[in-house]
Amino acid sequence: MRFQFDQLSGSQRYHLITQTITPRPIAWIMTKNENDSFNLAPFSYFAPVSSDPALLMVSIGNKTAEISKDTKYNLQREKECVLHIPSGDVMNAVNESAATLSYGESELPRTGLSLTDFTDTLPRIAQAKVAFHCKLFDLHTLGHSSFSAIYLEIMALYLDDDLMMQKDNHFVIDNKKLNPLSRLGGHDYALLGETVTIKRPS
């Protein structure tokens, strides 16, 4: 079947995109609310886009036509966040953090997660094995939609010691130990499963 996207609603496009572009990594983003509590939310329209500068991109919509999602609002105000890569063992917490709450009401009490020191201004989730401290680099509103492409510059990276080993002059991450959680369509998530190694041709 062929789908003409200019003949589909935004909702129909969303469901087709999220069920075909899979698996998608999850950006689990923590920002500071105006009342100094912390907002935590997962986003799967997410990808690395550059190494120099070190940039990540996450696409974030609005709650309504006039009201930004809390993460976007906080990023525009505070200009920084901590972006975690969740593992399978925090799957339920990731799902809980997707709840729609009133602004200023933190998702953290729902998740059972704890915080630990990371930067001068923001903690990180203690149970997360990967955390990036990021600064807001740029933001582009996408056409006439409520979505914004938000570019985040990586300032620092936390890696759980158990995940890595040093080989020659770089670090190698054990993806099986990380077991990154990813998003499929609907209510479905995926874990790493089988990996295949094929050497790149010269």
C-alpha atoms as a printed R data frame, in Angstrom:
    type eleno elety resid chain resno      x       y      z
1   ATOM     1    CA   MET     A     1  0.000   0.000  0.000
2   ATOM     2    CA   ARG     A     2  1.235   3.491 -0.847
3   ATOM     3    CA   PHE     A     3  0.589   6.409  1.502
4   ATOM     4    CA   GLN     A     4  0.592  10.026  0.305
5   ATOM     5    CA   PHE     A     5  1.610  12.030  3.356
6   ATOM     6    CA   ASP     A     6  0.024  15.233  2.081
7   ATOM     7    CA   GLN     A     7 -3.317  13.426  2.252
8   ATOM     8    CA   LEU     A     8 -2.905  12.199  5.842
9   ATOM     9    CA   SER     A     9 -3.616  13.863  9.169
10  ATOM    10    CA   GLY     A    10 -0.799  14.602 11.611
11  ATOM    11    CA   SER     A    11 -1.972  11.709 13.796
12  ATOM    12    CA   GLN     A    12 -1.974   9.256 10.871
13  ATOM    13    CA   ARG     A    13  1.545  10.355  9.892
14  ATOM    14    CA   TYR     A    14  2.744  10.002 13.492
15  ATOM    15    CA   HIS     A    15  1.503   6.415 13.803
16  ATOM    16    CA   LEU     A    16  3.042   5.380 10.491
17  ATOM    17    CA   ILE     A    17  6.389   7.028 11.275
18  ATOM    18    CA   THR     A    18  6.688   5.629 14.801
19  ATOM    19    CA   GLN     A    19  5.822   2.093 13.697
20  ATOM    20    CA   THR     A    20  8.235   2.005 10.748
21  ATOM    21    CA   ILE     A    21 11.270   3.969 11.942
22  ATOM    22    CA   THR     A    22 12.234   1.566 14.693
23  ATOM    23    CA   PRO     A    23 13.869   1.028 17.055
24  ATOM    24    CA   ARG     A    24 14.380   4.624 18.167
25  ATOM    25    CA   PRO     A    25 16.765   5.535 21.003
26  ATOM    26    CA   ILE     A    26 15.234   7.365 23.945
27  ATOM    27    CA   ALA     A    27 16.422  10.733 25.204
28  ATOM    28    CA   TRP     A    28 15.398  10.751 28.869
29  ATOM    29    CA   ILE     A    29 15.676  14.451 29.644
30  ATOM    30    CA   MET     A    30 15.763  16.107 33.050
31  ATOM    31    CA   THR     A    31 15.339  19.871 33.369
32  ATOM    32    CA   LYS     A    32 14.768  22.261 36.256
33  ATOM    33    CA   ASN     A    33 11.290  23.684 36.851
34  ATOM    34    CA   GLU     A    34 10.696  27.245 38.036
35  ATOM    35    CA   ASN     A    35  9.972  25.935 41.564
36  ATOM    36    CA   ASP     A    36 13.382  24.168 41.603
37  ATOM    37    CA   SER     A    37 11.841  20.700 41.282
38  ATOM    38    CA   PHE     A    38 12.929  18.539 38.340
39  ATOM    39    CA   ASN     A    39 10.997  17.578 35.253
40  ATOM    40    CA   LEU     A    40 11.794  14.214 33.678
41  ATOM    41    CA   ALA     A    41 10.427  13.053 30.321
42  ATOM    42    CA   PRO     A    42 11.319  10.588 27.528
43  ATOM    43    CA   PHE     A    43 11.537  11.531 23.841
44  ATOM    44    CA   SER     A    44 12.171   9.205 20.910
45  ATOM    45    CA   TYR     A    45 12.411  11.689 18.046
46  ATOM    46    CA   PHE     A    46 16.093  11.851 18.932
47  ATOM    47    CA   ALA     A    47 19.507  11.422 17.276
48  ATOM    48    CA   PRO     A    48 23.169  12.497 17.350
49  ATOM    49    CA   VAL     A    49 23.891  14.952 14.529
50  ATOM    50    CA   SER     A    50 27.510  16.093 14.919
51  ATOM    51    CA   SER     A    51 30.740  15.286 16.765
52  ATOM    52    CA   ASP     A    52 32.421  18.665 16.315
53  ATOM    53    CA   PRO     A    53 30.589  20.432 17.807
54  ATOM    54    CA   ALA     A    54 29.173  17.524 19.798
55  ATOM    55    CA   LEU     A    55 25.458  17.933 19.092
56  ATOM    56    CA   LEU     A    56 22.339  15.914 19.770
57  ATOM    57    CA   MET     A    57 18.918  16.726 18.335
58  ATOM    58    CA   VAL     A    58 15.584  16.044 19.959
59  ATOM    59    CA   SER     A    59 12.220  17.010 18.493
60  ATOM    60    CA   ILE     A    60  9.710  18.209 21.094
61  ATOM    61    CA   GLY     A    61  6.115  19.250 20.493
62  ATOM    62    CA   ASN     A    62  3.691  21.278 22.571
63  ATOM    63    CA   LYS     A    63  1.055  20.293 25.106
64  ATOM    64    CA   THR     A    64 -1.417  22.468 23.200
65  ATOM    65    CA   ALA     A    65 -1.115  24.942 20.339
66  ATOM    66    CA   GLU     A    66 -0.184  27.692 22.831
67  ATOM    67    CA   ILE     A    67  1.563  25.779 25.642
68  ATOM    68    CA   SER     A    68  5.016  24.193 25.278
69  ATOM    69    CA   LYS     A    69  5.829  20.856 26.810
70  ATOM    70    CA   ASP     A    70  7.559  21.360 30.142
71  ATOM    71    CA   THR     A    71 10.926  20.131 28.837
72  ATOM    72    CA   LYS     A    72 10.937  22.635 25.977
73  ATOM    73    CA   TYR     A    73  9.815  25.467 28.253
74  ATOM    74    CA   ASN     A    74 12.519  24.678 30.810
75  ATOM    75    CA   LEU     A    75 15.221  24.342 28.152
76  ATOM    76    CA   GLN     A    76 14.391  27.737 26.710
77  ATOM    77    CA   ARG     A    77 14.527  29.276 30.188
78  ATOM    78    CA   GLU     A    78 17.428  27.401 31.832
79  ATOM    79    CA   LYS     A    79 19.461  26.657 28.656
80  ATOM    80    CA   GLU     A    80 20.640  23.267 29.954
81  ATOM    81    CA   CYS     A    81 19.550  19.724 30.759
82  ATOM    82    CA   VAL     A    82 20.792  16.269 31.652
83  ATOM    83    CA   LEU     A    83 19.997  13.747 28.929
84  ATOM    84    CA   HIS     A    84 20.100  10.107 30.016
85  ATOM    85    CA   ILE     A    85 20.198   6.965 27.879
86  ATOM    86    CA   PRO     A    86 17.919   4.533 29.752
87  ATOM    87    CA   SER     A    87 18.621   0.819 30.132
88  ATOM    88    CA   GLY     A    88 16.112  -1.988 30.235
89  ATOM    89    CA   ASP     A    89 16.195  -2.162 34.021
90  ATOM    90    CA   VAL     A    90 14.560   1.287 34.299
91  ATOM    91    CA   MET     A    91 11.858   0.621 31.697
92  ATOM    92    CA   ASN     A    92  8.969   1.068 34.129
93  ATOM    93    CA   ALA     A    93 10.405   4.347 35.396
94  ATOM    94    CA   VAL     A    94 10.775   5.629 31.830
95  ATOM    95    CA   ASN     A    95  7.143   4.779 31.151
96  ATOM    96    CA   GLU     A    96  5.987   6.451 34.380
97  ATOM    97    CA   SER     A    97  7.902   9.609 33.505
98  ATOM    98    CA   ALA     A    98  5.831   9.945 30.313
99  ATOM    99    CA   ALA     A    99  2.738  10.874 32.379
100 ATOM   100    CA   THR     A   100  1.170  14.256 31.642
101 ATOM   101    CA   LEU     A   101  1.404  16.300 34.850
102 ATOM   102    CA   SER     A   102  0.815  19.925 35.741
103 ATOM   103    CA   TYR     A   103  3.798  22.214 35.279
104 ATOM   104    CA   GLY     A   104  6.046  22.158 38.350
105 ATOM   105    CA   GLU     A   105  4.883  18.706 39.460
106 ATOM   106    CA   SER     A   106  7.903  16.421 39.257
107 ATOM   107    CA   GLU     A   107  7.698  12.957 37.735
108 ATOM   108    CA   LEU     A   108 10.467  11.674 40.004
109 ATOM   109    CA   PRO     A   109  8.278  10.612 42.978
110 ATOM   110    CA   ARG     A   110  6.246   8.402 40.610
111 ATOM   111    CA   THR     A   111  9.344   6.594 39.357
112 ATOM   112    CA   GLY     A   112 11.140   5.576 42.560
113 ATOM   113    CA   LEU     A   113 14.375   6.968 41.110
114 ATOM   114    CA   SER     A   114 17.040   8.780 43.096
115 ATOM   115    CA   LEU     A   115 19.339  11.644 42.135
116 ATOM   116    CA   THR     A   116 23.070  12.039 42.528
117 ATOM   117    CA   ASP     A   117 25.491  14.936 41.969
118 ATOM   118    CA   PHE     A   118 26.576  15.640 38.402
119 ATOM   119    CA   THR     A   119 27.069  19.328 37.534
120 ATOM   120    CA   ASP     A   120 27.108  22.508 39.592
121 ATOM   121    CA   THR     A   121 23.486  23.154 38.660
122 ATOM   122    CA   LEU     A   122 21.888  19.794 37.827
123 ATOM   123    CA   PRO     A   123 22.000  16.286 39.295
124 ATOM   124    CA   ARG     A   124 21.606  13.106 37.266
125 ATOM   125    CA   ILE     A   125 19.512   9.983 37.773
126 ATOM   126    CA   ALA     A   126 21.579   7.612 39.896
127 ATOM   127    CA   GLN     A   127 20.117   4.508 38.226
128 ATOM   128    CA   ALA     A   128 21.015   5.648 34.689
129 ATOM   129    CA   LYS     A   129 24.243   4.248 33.250
130 ATOM   130    CA   VAL     A   130 24.734   7.077 30.719
131 ATOM   131    CA   ALA     A   131 24.107  10.788 31.279
132 ATOM   132    CA   PHE     A   132 25.044  13.813 29.171
133 ATOM   133    CA   HIS     A   133 25.162  17.341 30.529
134 ATOM   134    CA   CYS     A   134 23.941  19.460 27.634
135 ATOM   135    CA   LYS     A   135 23.552  23.144 26.876
136 ATOM   136    CA   LEU     A   136 20.916  24.510 24.516
137 ATOM   137    CA   PHE     A   137 22.715  25.181 21.220
138 ATOM   138    CA   ASP     A   138 19.846  26.106 18.901
139 ATOM   139    CA   LEU     A   139 16.103  25.694 18.426
140 ATOM   140    CA   HIS     A   140 14.123  25.657 15.191
141 ATOM   141    CA   THR     A   141 10.357  25.619 14.922
142 ATOM   142    CA   LEU     A   142  9.457  23.108 12.209
143 ATOM   143    CA   GLY     A   143  7.202  24.733  9.654
144 ATOM   144    CA   HIS     A   144  3.775  25.589 10.990
145 ATOM   145    CA   SER     A   145  3.719  22.657 13.411
146 ATOM   146    CA   SER     A   146  4.045  22.681 17.198
147 ATOM   147    CA   PHE     A   147  7.274  20.698 16.945
148 ATOM   148    CA   SER     A   148 10.715  22.192 17.502
149 ATOM   149    CA   ALA     A   149 14.065  20.689 16.562
150 ATOM   150    CA   ILE     A   150 16.176  21.337 19.631
151 ATOM   151    CA   TYR     A   151 19.947  21.071 19.289
152 ATOM   152    CA   LEU     A   152 21.857  20.267 22.465
153 ATOM   153    CA   GLU     A   153 25.615  20.590 22.828
154 ATOM   154    CA   ILE     A   154 27.257  17.930 24.996
155 ATOM   155    CA   MET     A   155 29.385  19.500 27.718
156 ATOM   156    CA   ALA     A   156 30.116  16.416 29.838
157 ATOM   157    CA   LEU     A   157 29.368  12.689 29.829
158 ATOM   158    CA   TYR     A   158 28.917  10.255 32.701
159 ATOM   159    CA   LEU     A   159 29.474   6.555 31.938
160 ATOM   160    CA   ASP     A   160 29.062   3.744 34.428
161 ATOM   161    CA   ASP     A   161 32.517   2.213 34.938
162 ATOM   162    CA   ASP     A   162 31.172  -1.296 34.322
163 ATOM   163    CA   LEU     A   163 30.215  -0.373 30.759
164 ATOM   164    CA   MET     A   164 33.608   0.488 29.359
165 ATOM   165    CA   MET     A   165 37.132  -0.624 28.684
166 ATOM   166    CA   GLN     A   166 40.020   1.236 27.124
167 ATOM   167    CA   LYS     A   167 41.411  -0.004 23.803
168 ATOM   168    CA   ASP     A   168 44.404   1.794 22.314
169 ATOM   169    CA   ASN     A   169 43.538   5.512 22.641
170 ATOM   170    CA   HIS     A   170 39.738   5.254 22.881
171 ATOM   171    CA   PHE     A   171 37.049   3.725 25.050
172 ATOM   172    CA   VAL     A   172 34.845   0.809 24.029
173 ATOM   173    CA   ILE     A   173 31.318   0.636 25.453
174 ATOM   174    CA   ASP     A   174 29.788  -2.762 26.202
175 ATOM   175    CA   ASN     A   175 26.333  -2.380 24.693
176 ATOM   176    CA   LYS     A   176 25.141  -5.660 26.166
177 ATOM   177    CA   LYS     A   177 25.790  -4.307 29.654
178 ATOM   178    CA   LEU     A   178 24.123  -1.022 28.760
179 ATOM   179    CA   ASN     A   179 21.134  -2.873 27.239
180 ATOM   180    CA   PRO     A   180 19.651   0.393 25.915
181 ATOM   181    CA   LEU     A   181 15.900   0.740 25.925
182 ATOM   182    CA   SER     A   182 14.364   1.828 22.634
183 ATOM   183    CA   ARG     A   183 10.954   2.811 21.382
184 ATOM   184    CA   LEU     A   184  8.757   1.043 18.863
185 ATOM   185    CA   GLY     A   185  5.229   2.018 17.831
186 ATOM   186    CA   GLY     A   186  2.178   2.170 20.079
187 ATOM   187    CA   HIS     A   187  2.921   1.055 23.632
188 ATOM   188    CA   ASP     A   188  5.879  -1.118 22.628
189 ATOM   189    CA   TYR     A   189  9.515  -0.891 23.713
190 ATOM   190    CA   ALA     A   190 12.520  -2.967 22.648
191 ATOM   191    CA   LEU     A   191 15.754  -4.106 24.252
192 ATOM   192    CA   LEU     A   192 19.064  -4.803 22.540
193 ATOM   193    CA   GLY     A   193 18.663  -8.484 21.657
194 ATOM   194    CA   GLU     A   194 21.097 -10.036 19.174
195 ATOM   195    CA   THR     A   195 24.020  -8.000 17.867
196 ATOM   196    CA   VAL     A   196 25.956  -8.649 14.667
197 ATOM   197    CA   THR     A   197 29.536  -7.509 14.029
198 ATOM   198    CA   ILE     A   198 30.634  -6.883 10.416
199 ATOM   199    CA   LYS     A   199 33.930  -5.172  9.690
200 ATOM   200    CA   ARG     A   200 33.600  -2.071  7.499
201 ATOM   201    CA   PRO     A   201 35.315  -2.461  4.117
202 ATOM   202    CA   SER     A   202 38.459  -0.433  3.485
